[in-house]
């Protein structure tokens, strides 16, 4: 008969196994931390270690996609460094600033800008001589010509403009106004924060400005209606006399324009409030909310390093008639950011697949060696390819026969949706535009928001037209 193993040996063996498992788990976590998380921790603005980096490294340059310098450190004869932004306010929010904290690309690329890959011998000589090594340069996805055109087209008006490559997610332009001059930020800091004119110049309206989406939300309503009526959605009919009445409630088309007999395509093209308020009452509200959330309302956006605010869709099943009427046409309590609107539009242009928006293209050493390359990455599908094609057809009609006539041209075809969003009684509506071109083979998606601009077709669409004209003429 086999001799029974002492109980103490089993306990020791168990403790050994547990210790070994803990050691392997710790080793695995350390490997994961060093390979995946360490950069994020080092790049955290609360990490004092970054200050020591700046003591040894001259902060690298930020450059546009074509190599145009957007930010650089200049050193005088006495070794004093100054961060210089050659374009002043033009790239203010997207490039950001590196004094009084860090924002924009200055923040998200901070680790790379304060890392030097000059050759080891040179670094040793610099260390021994008390001289700083040159930090790596960061090339962005930004297109200087598009950025400057968007900035000029928005003029003195408050708002935002975003241009994205639908098939890659590259952000080519991001403008927010009003803004600030990063070259004089330290001197202007107190005044900017006091914000006596309540202009919010430090707010990046493109990613952090929440607005009622107005008629651009009819993209969501239309998608839900098509999902509930996949075979016969085009058979929808509505007679518009400029006012839609339902019991005690009245919905008015813009300036009470009577659109007459409308099918589904024409109602979308003409942005008929009455038609969309009416069909909104027929929708399954739980399904509408699910569709909105599939399009990333109430969700985190797939963005890396760029601060943003979450868009909100608050209508629940069981909502009252007035809330349904308002929400179906983009009013009510729904809010979204211009960047989120651009992402939905880009996904439609890309056959339903959303590419993660990104701003950093590559990191290059002072000697010209590529240190890191950032590649396009698909987030997932916001809708099916067929649904994207159906929405594209609707959005093409907005240009050819509807509210985005400012984009009609023989040079290219475009697909779009405009919007006029009410936000406060007695004030002019916010003007929206979101669209892409060419419609049959999209290369550029553009979203424009002009605060108190009036109609999207008159105020926002011409801005987008300028960007399409420039980009598609190349």
Helices and strands as residue ranges (DSSP letters): H 7-32, I 33-37, H 38-43, H 49-56, E 57-58, E 62-63, E 69-75, E 81-84, G 88-91, H 92-95, H 104-108, H 110-113, H 120-129, E 133-134, E 137-140, H 144-154, E 159-164, E 171-177, G 182-184, H 185-194, H 205-208, G 214-217, H 218-228, G 233-235, E 237-240, E 243-246, E 249-252, G 254-256, E 260-263, H 264-269, H 273-280, H 285-294, H 321-328, H 338-349, E 353-355, E 360-364, E 370-373, E 378-381, H 385-401, G 405-407, E 414-421, E 430-437, E 444-450, I 456-460, H 461-472
